[in-house]
């Protein structure tokens, strides 16, 4: 899914959620997950529209069948894409 279209869908989803909350203005966390590209600039380009749309947390998905321990460790040491 493209970052901008995902952000549009997230905004629509959050509008529905807010309509059903007792206090629509009360803050709440929004966690999304997936796999970001290895390039930090590409990862930021993917995540920034989602954060602007309301995402507060990103859970990086690592498939152990496709990633060895050394690659996983390198990814963790890189830290968040925004750094």
MISEVEX-69283 format. One record per atom (N, C-alpha, C, O): y negated, z negated, x negated; atom name; residue number from 1. Coordinates in Angstrom, 2 decimals. Layout:
residues N
{v Y&w Z&u X&atom CA&seq NUM} .
...
This chain:
residues 83
{v 1.17&w 0.00&u -0.84&atom N&seq 1} .
{v 0.00&w 0.00&u 0.00&atom CA&seq 1} .
{v -1.24&w 0.00&u -0.90&atom C&seq 1} .
{v -1.27&w -0.66&u -1.93&atom O&seq 1} .
{v -2.24&w 0.73&u -0.49&atom N&seq 2} .
{v -3.48&w 0.81&u -1.26&atom CA&seq 2} .
{v -4.29&w -0.46&u -1.05&atom C&seq 2} .
{v -4.28&w -1.02&u 0.04&atom O&seq 2} .
{v -4.99&w -0.93&u -2.10&atom N&seq 3} .
{v -5.74&w -2.19&u -1.99&atom CA&seq 3} .
{v -6.74&w -2.21&u -0.84&atom C&seq 3} .
{v -6.84&w -3.22&u -0.14&atom O&seq 3} .
{v -7.48&w -1.14&u -0.63&atom N&seq 4} .
{v -8.49&w -1.14&u 0.44&atom CA&seq 4} .
{v -7.84&w -1.20&u 1.82&atom C&seq 4} .
{v -8.31&w -1.92&u 2.70&atom O&seq 4} .
{v -6.76&w -0.44&u 2.03&atom N&seq 5} .
{v -6.10&w -0.48&u 3.33&atom CA&seq 5} .
{v -5.43&w -1.83&u 3.55&atom C&seq 5} .
{v -5.38&w -2.33&u 4.68&atom O&seq 5} .
{v -4.90&w -2.43&u 2.49&atom N&seq 6} .
{v -4.31&w -3.75&u 2.61&atom CA&seq 6} .
{v -5.38&w -4.78&u 2.97&atom C&seq 6} .
{v -5.13&w -5.69&u 3.77&atom O&seq 6} .
{v -6.56&w -4.64&u 2.40&atom N&seq 7} .
{v -7.66&w -5.55&u 2.71&atom CA&seq 7} .
{v -8.09&w -5.40&u 4.16&atom C&seq 7} .
{v -8.40&w -6.39&u 4.82&atom O&seq 7} .
{v -8.12&w -4.19&u 4.65&atom N&seq 8} .
{v -8.49&w -3.95&u 6.06&atom CA&seq 8} .
{v -7.46&w -4.61&u 6.98&atom C&seq 8} .
{v -7.82&w -5.27&u 7.95&atom O&seq 8} .
{v -6.19&w -4.44&u 6.66&atom N&seq 9} .
{v -5.14&w -5.06&u 7.47&atom CA&seq 9} .
{v -5.22&w -6.58&u 7.41&atom C&seq 9} .
{v -5.01&w -7.25&u 8.42&atom O&seq 9} .
{v -5.53&w -7.12&u 6.22&atom N&seq 10} .
{v -5.65&w -8.57&u 6.09&atom CA&seq 10} .
{v -6.80&w -9.08&u 6.95&atom C&seq 10} .
{v -6.65&w -10.10&u 7.63&atom O&seq 10} .
{v -7.94&w -8.41&u 6.93&atom N&seq 11} .
{v -9.07&w -8.82&u 7.76&atom CA&seq 11} .
{v -8.68&w -8.82&u 9.25&atom C&seq 11} .
{v -9.04&w -9.73&u 9.99&atom O&seq 11} .
{v -7.96&w -7.79&u 9.66&atom N&seq 12} .
{v -7.53&w -7.71&u 11.07&atom CA&seq 12} .
{v -6.58&w -8.85&u 11.41&atom C&seq 12} .
{v -6.70&w -9.47&u 12.47&atom O&seq 12} .
{v -5.65&w -9.14&u 10.51&atom N&seq 13} .
{v -4.70&w -10.22&u 10.74&atom CA&seq 13} .
{v -5.42&w -11.57&u 10.81&atom C&seq 13} .
{v -5.13&w -12.38&u 11.69&atom O&seq 13} .
{v -6.35&w -11.80&u 9.91&atom N&seq 14} .
{v -7.06&w -13.07&u 9.91&atom CA&seq 14} .
{v -7.95&w -13.23&u 11.14&atom C&seq 14} .
{v -8.17&w -14.35&u 11.60&atom O&seq 14} .
{v -8.46&w -12.14&u 11.67&atom N&seq 15} .
{v -9.24&w -12.21&u 12.91&atom CA&seq 15} .
{v -8.36&w -12.71&u 14.05&atom C&seq 15} .
{v -8.80&w -13.51&u 14.88&atom O&seq 15} .
{v -7.12&w -12.24&u 14.10&atom N&seq 16} .
{v -6.18&w -12.71&u 15.13&atom CA&seq 16} .
{v -5.87&w -14.18&u 14.93&atom C&seq 16} .
{v -5.87&w -14.96&u 15.88&atom O&seq 16} .
{v -5.60&w -14.57&u 13.69&atom N&seq 17} .
{v -5.28&w -15.97&u 13.39&atom CA&seq 17} .
{v -6.44&w -16.87&u 13.81&atom C&seq 17} .
{v -6.23&w -17.90&u 14.45&atom O&seq 17} .
{v -7.65&w -16.49&u 13.45&atom N&seq 18} .
{v -8.82&w -17.32&u 13.78&atom CA&seq 18} .
{v -9.00&w -17.47&u 15.29&atom C&seq 18} .
{v -9.39&w -18.53&u 15.77&atom O&seq 18} .
{v -8.71&w -16.42&u 16.03&atom N&seq 19} .
{v -8.83&w -16.50&u 17.49&atom CA&seq 19} .
{v -7.87&w -17.53&u 18.09&atom C&seq 19} .
{v -8.14&w -18.06&u 19.17&atom O&seq 19} .
{v -6.77&w -17.80&u 17.41&atom N&seq 20} .
{v -5.76&w -18.71&u 17.94&atom CA&seq 20} .
{v -5.83&w -20.12&u 17.35&atom C&seq 20} .
{v -5.00&w -20.96&u 17.67&atom O&seq 20} .
{v -6.80&w -20.38&u 16.50&atom N&seq 21} .
{v -6.93&w -21.70&u 15.90&atom CA&seq 21} .
{v -7.82&w -22.58&u 16.76&atom C&seq 21} .
{v -8.74&w -22.10&u 17.42&atom O&seq 21} .
{v -7.55&w -23.88&u 16.74&atom N&seq 22} .
{v -8.37&w -24.82&u 17.51&atom CA&seq 22} .
{v -9.82&w -24.78&u 17.03&atom C&seq 22} .
{v -10.75&w -24.83&u 17.83&atom O&seq 22} .
{v -10.01&w -24.69&u 15.71&atom N&seq 23} .
{v -11.34&w -24.58&u 15.14&atom CA&seq 23} .
{v -11.38&w -23.32&u 14.28&atom C&seq 23} .
{v -11.00&w -23.36&u 13.11&atom O&seq 23} .
{v -11.82&w -22.21&u 14.83&atom N&seq 24} .
{v -11.80&w -20.94&u 14.10&atom CA&seq 24} .
{v -12.62&w -20.95&u 12.82&atom C&seq 24} .
{v -12.39&w -20.12&u 11.93&atom O&seq 24} .
{v -13.56&w -21.88&u 12.70&atom N&seq 25} .
{v -14.40&w -21.94&u 11.49&atom CA&seq 25} .
{v -13.78&w -22.80&u 10.39&atom C&seq 25} .
{v -14.25&w -22.78&u 9.25&atom O&seq 25} .
{v -12.75&w -23.56&u 10.73&atom N&seq 26} .
{v -12.12&w -24.43&u 9.72&atom CA&seq 26} .
{v -11.43&w -23.58&u 8.66&atom C&seq 26} .
{v -10.75&w -22.61&u 8.98&atom O&seq 26} .
{v -11.62&w -23.94&u 7.39&atom N&seq 27} .
{v -10.99&w -23.15&u 6.33&atom CA&seq 27} .
{v -9.47&w -23.32&u 6.31&atom C&seq 27} .
{v -8.93&w -24.33&u 6.75&atom O&seq 27} .
{v -8.81&w -22.32&u 5.80&atom N&seq 28} .
{v -7.36&w -22.39&u 5.59&atom CA&seq 28} .
{v -7.00&w -21.43&u 4.46&atom C&seq 28} .
{v -7.73&w -20.47&u 4.20&atom O&seq 28} .
{v -5.88&w -21.70&u 3.80&atom N&seq 29} .
{v -5.45&w -20.88&u 2.68&atom CA&seq 29} .
{v -4.65&w -19.69&u 3.19&atom C&seq 29} .
{v -3.98&w -19.75&u 4.21&atom O&seq 29} .
{v -4.75&w -18.61&u 2.43&atom N&seq 30} .
{v -4.02&w -17.38&u 2.73&atom CA&seq 30} .
{v -3.32&w -16.95&u 1.46&atom C&seq 30} .
{v -3.96&w -16.57&u 0.48&atom O&seq 30} .
{v -2.00&w -17.01&u 1.48&atom N&seq 31} .
{v -1.19&w -16.65&u 0.32&atom CA&seq 31} .
{v -0.56&w -15.29&u 0.55&atom C&seq 31} .
{v 0.08&w -15.04&u 1.58&atom O&seq 31} .
{v -0.74&w -14.42&u -0.41&atom N&seq 32} .
{v -0.06&w -13.12&u -0.43&atom CA&seq 32} .
{v 0.73&w -13.04&u -1.72&atom C&seq 32} .
{v 0.48&w -13.81&u -2.65&atom O&seq 32} .
{v 1.65&w -12.13&u -1.78&atom N&seq 33} .
{v 2.44&w -11.99&u -2.99&atom CA&seq 33} .
{v 2.89&w -10.57&u -3.22&atom C&seq 33} .
{v 2.86&w -9.73&u -2.33&atom O&seq 33} .
{v 3.29&w -10.34&u -4.43&atom N&seq 34} .
{v 3.76&w -9.03&u -4.82&atom CA&seq 34} .
{v 3.76&w -8.93&u -6.34&atom C&seq 34} .
{v 3.80&w -9.94&u -7.04&atom O&seq 34} .
{v 3.71&w -7.72&u -6.83&atom N&seq 35} .
{v 3.72&w -7.48&u -8.27&atom CA&seq 35} .
{v 2.45&w -6.74&u -8.65&atom C&seq 35} .
{v 2.16&w -5.66&u -8.12&atom O&seq 35} .
{v 1.70&w -7.31&u -9.57&atom N&seq 36} .
{v 0.49&w -6.65&u -10.05&atom CA&seq 36} .
{v 0.83&w -5.73&u -11.22&atom C&seq 36} .
{v 1.82&w -5.96&u -11.92&atom O&seq 36} .
{v 0.02&w -4.70&u -11.43&atom N&seq 37} .
{v 0.24&w -3.82&u -12.58&atom CA&seq 37} .
{v 0.02&w -4.59&u -13.88&atom C&seq 37} .
{v -0.72&w -5.57&u -13.90&atom O&seq 37} .
{v 0.65&w -4.17&u -14.96&atom N&seq 38} .
{v 0.49&w -4.87&u -16.24&atom CA&seq 38} .
{v -0.93&w -4.81&u -16.79&atom C&seq 38} .
{v -1.36&w -5.72&u -17.50&atom O&seq 38} .
{v -1.66&w -3.75&u -16.49&atom N&seq 39} .
{v -3.03&w -3.61&u -16.98&atom CA&seq 39} .
{v -3.95&w -4.55&u -16.21&atom C&seq 39} .
{v -4.02&w -4.46&u -14.98&atom O&seq 39} .
{v -4.67&w -5.46&u -16.89&atom N&seq 40} .
{v -5.53&w -6.42&u -16.20&atom CA&seq 40} .
{v -6.58&w -5.77&u -15.30&atom C&seq 40} .
{v -6.85&w -6.28&u -14.21&atom O&seq 40} .
{v -7.18&w -4.67&u -15.73&atom N&seq 41} .
{v -8.19&w -4.00&u -14.91&atom CA&seq 41} .
{v -7.57&w -3.46&u -13.62&atom C&seq 41} .
{v -8.18&w -3.57&u -12.55&atom O&seq 41} .
{v -6.39&w -2.89&u -13.71&atom N&seq 42} .
{v -5.71&w -2.38&u -12.51&atom CA&seq 42} .
{v -5.31&w -3.53&u -11.59&atom C&seq 42} .
{v -5.40&w -3.42&u -10.37&atom O&seq 42} .
{v -4.88&w -4.65&u -12.19&atom N&seq 43} .
{v -4.50&w -5.81&u -11.39&atom CA&seq 43} .
{v -5.71&w -6.36&u -10.65&atom C&seq 43} .
{v -5.62&w -6.70&u -9.47&atom O&seq 43} .
{v -6.85&w -6.46&u -11.33&atom N&seq 44} .
{v -8.08&w -6.92&u -10.67&atom CA&seq 44} .
{v -8.47&w -5.97&u -9.54&atom C&seq 44} .
{v -8.87&w -6.41&u -8.46&atom O&seq 44} .
{v -8.36&w -4.67&u -9.80&atom N&seq 45} .
{v -8.70&w -3.68&u -8.76&atom CA&seq 45} .
{v -7.80&w -3.82&u -7.55&atom C&seq 45} .
{v -8.21&w -3.53&u -6.43&atom O&seq 45} .
{v -6.59&w -4.27&u -7.76&atom N&seq 46} .
{v -5.65&w -4.46&u -6.66&atom CA&seq 46} .
{v -5.97&w -5.75&u -5.89&atom C&seq 46} .
{v -5.91&w -5.78&u -4.66&atom O&seq 46} .
{v -6.31&w -6.82&u -6.63&atom N&seq 47} .
{v -6.46&w -8.13&u -6.00&atom CA&seq 47} .
{v -7.86&w -8.43&u -5.47&atom C&seq 47} .
{v -7.99&w -9.16&u -4.49&atom O&seq 47} .
{v -8.89&w -7.88&u -6.08&atom N&seq 48} .
{v -10.25&w -8.20&u -5.65&atom CA&seq 48} .
{v -10.52&w -7.86&u -4.18&atom C&seq 48} .
{v -11.11&w -8.68&u -3.48&atom O&seq 48} .
{v -10.10&w -6.69&u -3.68&atom N&seq 49} .
{v -10.33&w -6.40&u -2.26&atom CA&seq 49} .
{v -9.61&w -7.40&u -1.35&atom C&seq 49} .
{v -10.12&w -7.75&u -0.28&atom O&seq 49} .
{v -8.44&w -7.85&u -1.77&atom N&seq 50} .
{v -7.70&w -8.82&u -0.97&atom CA&seq 50} .
{v -8.41&w -10.17&u -0.96&atom C&seq 50} .
{v -8.49&w -10.83&u 0.08&atom O&seq 50} .
{v -8.92&w -10.58&u -2.12&atom N&seq 51} .
{v -9.67&w -11.85&u -2.19&atom CA&seq 51} .
{v -10.93&w -11.76&u -1.33&atom C&seq 51} .
{v -11.27&w -12.72&u -0.63&atom O&seq 51} .
{v -11.61&w -10.64&u -1.39&atom N&seq 52} .
{v -12.82&w -10.45&u -0.57&atom CA&seq 52} .
{v -12.49&w -10.48&u 0.92&atom C&seq 52} .
{v -13.33&w -10.86&u 1.73&atom O&seq 52} .
{v -11.27&w -10.07&u 1.27&atom N&seq 53} .
{v -10.85&w -10.05&u 2.68&atom CA&seq 53} .
{v -10.38&w -11.41&u 3.17&atom C&seq 53} .
{v -10.20&w -11.61&u 4.37&atom O&seq 53} .
{v -10.17&w -12.37&u 2.24&atom N&seq 54} .
{v -9.78&w -13.71&u 2.66&atom CA&seq 54} .
{v -8.59&w -14.32&u 1.96&atom C&seq 54} .
{v -8.27&w -15.48&u 2.20&atom O&seq 54} .
{v -7.93&w -13.57&u 1.09&atom N&seq 55} .
{v -6.80&w -14.13&u 0.34&atom CA&seq 55} .
{v -7.31&w -15.22&u -0.59&atom C&seq 55} .
{v -8.29&w -15.02&u -1.31&atom O&seq 55} .
{v -6.64&w -16.37&u -0.58&atom N&seq 56} .
{v -7.04&w -17.46&u -1.46&atom CA&seq 56} .
{v -6.03&w -17.71&u -2.57&atom C&seq 56} .
{v -6.36&w -18.32&u -3.59&atom O&seq 56} .
{v -4.81&w -17.24&u -2.40&atom N&seq 57} .
{v -3.75&w -17.41&u -3.41&atom CA&seq 57} .
{v -2.97&w -16.11&u -3.55&atom C&seq 57} .
{v -2.78&w -15.38&u -2.58&atom O&seq 57} .
{v -2.51&w -15.85&u -4.77&atom N&seq 58} .
{v -1.63&w -14.72&u -5.05&atom CA&seq 58} .
{v -0.39&w -15.27&u -5.74&atom C&seq 58} .
{v -0.50&w -15.99&u -6.74&atom O&seq 58} .
{v 0.77&w -14.94&u -5.23&atom N&seq 59} .
{v 2.04&w -15.34&u -5.85&atom CA&seq 59} .
{v 2.67&w -14.11&u -6.49&atom C&seq 59} .
{v 3.11&w -13.19&u -5.80&atom O&seq 59} .
{v 2.70&w -14.11&u -7.80&atom N&seq 60} .
{v 3.27&w -12.98&u -8.53&atom CA&seq 60} .
{v 4.79&w -12.99&u -8.35&atom C&seq 60} .
{v 5.44&w -14.01&u -8.56&atom O&seq 60} .
{v 5.33&w -11.85&u -7.98&atom N&seq 61} .
{v 6.76&w -11.72&u -7.78&atom CA&seq 61} .
{v 7.38&w -11.11&u -9.03&atom C&seq 61} .
{v 6.91&w -10.09&u -9.54&atom O&seq 61} .
{v 8.42&w -11.75&u -9.52&atom N&seq 62} .
{v 9.14&w -11.25&u -10.68&atom CA&seq 62} .
{v 10.61&w -11.11&u -10.28&atom C&seq 62} .
{v 11.25&w -12.10&u -9.92&atom O&seq 62} .
{v 11.11&w -9.91&u -10.35&atom N&seq 63} .
{v 12.51&w -9.66&u -10.02&atom CA&seq 63} .
{v 13.35&w -9.90&u -11.28&atom C&seq 63} .
{v 13.25&w -9.13&u -12.23&atom O&seq 63} .
{v 14.18&w -10.94&u -11.29&atom N&seq 64} .
{v 14.96&w -11.24&u -12.50&atom CA&seq 64} .
{v 15.96&w -10.13&u -12.84&atom C&seq 64} .
{v 16.45&w -10.06&u -13.97&atom O&seq 64} .
{v 16.27&w -9.29&u -11.87&atom N&seq 65} .
{v 17.19&w -8.19&u -12.17&atom CA&seq 65} .
{v 16.49&w -7.07&u -12.93&atom C&seq 65} .
{v 17.14&w -6.24&u -13.54&atom O&seq 65} .
{v 15.15&w -7.06&u -12.89&atom N&seq 66} .
{v 14.40&w -6.00&u -13.55&atom CA&seq 66} .
{v 13.53&w -6.50&u -14.69&atom C&seq 66} .
{v 12.91&w -5.70&u -15.39&atom O&seq 66} .
{v 13.46&w -7.81&u -14.89&atom N&seq 67} .
{v 12.60&w -8.39&u -15.91&atom CA&seq 67} .
{v 13.41&w -9.37&u -16.75&atom C&seq 67} .
{v 14.04&w -10.28&u -16.21&atom O&seq 67} .
{v 13.39&w -9.18&u -18.06&atom N&seq 68} .
{v 14.08&w -10.14&u -18.91&atom CA&seq 68} .
{v 13.16&w -11.33&u -19.17&atom C&seq 68} .
{v 11.97&w -11.29&u -18.86&atom O&seq 68} .
{v 13.72&w -12.39&u -19.73&atom N&seq 69} .
{v 12.98&w -13.62&u -19.95&atom CA&seq 69} .
{v 11.77&w -13.40&u -20.86&atom C&seq 69} .
{v 10.70&w -13.97&u -20.60&atom O&seq 69} .
{v 11.91&w -12.61&u -21.89&atom N&seq 70} .
{v 10.79&w -12.36&u -22.81&atom CA&seq 70} .
{v 9.63&w -11.66&u -22.08&atom C&seq 70} .
{v 8.48&w -12.03&u -22.28&atom O&seq 70} .
{v 9.94&w -10.67&u -21.25&atom N&seq 71} .
{v 8.90&w -9.97&u -20.50&atom CA&seq 71} .
{v 8.23&w -10.91&u -19.50&atom C&seq 71} .
{v 7.02&w -10.88&u -19.31&atom O&seq 71} .
{v 9.03&w -11.74&u -18.86&atom N&seq 72} .
{v 8.49&w -12.71&u -17.91&atom CA&seq 72} .
{v 7.55&w -13.68&u -18.62&atom C&seq 72} .
{v 6.47&w -13.99&u -18.11&atom O&seq 72} .
{v 7.96&w -14.17&u -19.78&atom N&seq 73} .
{v 7.15&w -15.11&u -20.55&atom CA&seq 73} .
{v 5.83&w -14.46&u -20.97&atom C&seq 73} .
{v 4.78&w -15.10&u -20.90&atom O&seq 73} .
{v 5.87&w -13.20&u -21.40&atom N&seq 74} .
{v 4.64&w -12.49&u -21.76&atom CA&seq 74} .
{v 3.70&w -12.39&u -20.56&atom C&seq 74} .
{v 2.49&w -12.57&u -20.70&atom O&seq 74} .
{v 4.26&w -12.11&u -19.39&atom N&seq 75} .
{v 3.44&w -11.97&u -18.18&atom CA&seq 75} .
{v 2.77&w -13.30&u -17.82&atom C&seq 75} .
{v 1.59&w -13.33&u -17.46&atom O&seq 75} .
{v 3.51&w -14.39&u -17.93&atom N&seq 76} .
{v 2.95&w -15.70&u -17.62&atom CA&seq 76} .
{v 1.85&w -16.05&u -18.62&atom C&seq 76} .
{v 0.80&w -16.58&u -18.23&atom O&seq 76} .
{v 2.07&w -15.77&u -19.87&atom N&seq 77} .
{v 1.07&w -16.10&u -20.91&atom CA&seq 77} .
{v -0.21&w -15.30&u -20.77&atom C&seq 77} .
{v -1.26&w -15.74&u -21.22&atom O&seq 77} .
{v -0.14&w -14.13&u -20.15&atom N&seq 78} .
{v -1.36&w -13.34&u -19.92&atom CA&seq 78} .
{v -2.30&w -14.07&u -18.97&atom C&seq 78} .
{v -3.51&w -13.88&u -19.05&atom O&seq 78} .
{v -1.75&w -14.88&u -18.09&atom N&seq 79} .
{v -2.58&w -15.59&u -17.13&atom CA&seq 79} .
{v -3.01&w -14.71&u -15.98&atom C&seq 79} .
{v -2.57&w -13.57&u -15.86&atom O&seq 79} .
{v -3.88&w -15.24&u -15.15&atom N&seq 80} .
{v -4.35&w -14.47&u -13.99&atom CA&seq 80} .
{v -5.12&w -13.22&u -14.41&atom C&seq 80} .
{v -5.76&w -13.22&u -15.47&atom O&seq 80} .
{v -5.07&w -12.18&u -13.61&atom N&seq 81} .
{v -5.78&w -10.94&u -13.95&atom CA&seq 81} .
{v -7.28&w -11.12&u -14.11&atom C&seq 81} .
{v -7.92&w -10.33&u -14.81&atom O&seq 81} .
{v -7.85&w -12.11&u -13.47&atom N&seq 82} .
{v -9.29&w -12.31&u -13.54&atom CA&seq 82} .
{v -9.80&w -12.93&u -14.83&atom C&seq 82} .
{v -11.01&w -13.07&u -15.01&atom O&seq 82} .
{v -8.91&w -13.31&u -15.72&atom N&seq 83} .
{v -9.33&w -13.99&u -16.96&atom CA&seq 83} .
{v -9.76&w -13.03&u -18.01&atom C&seq 83} .
{v -10.14&w -13.44&u -19.11&atom O&seq 83} .
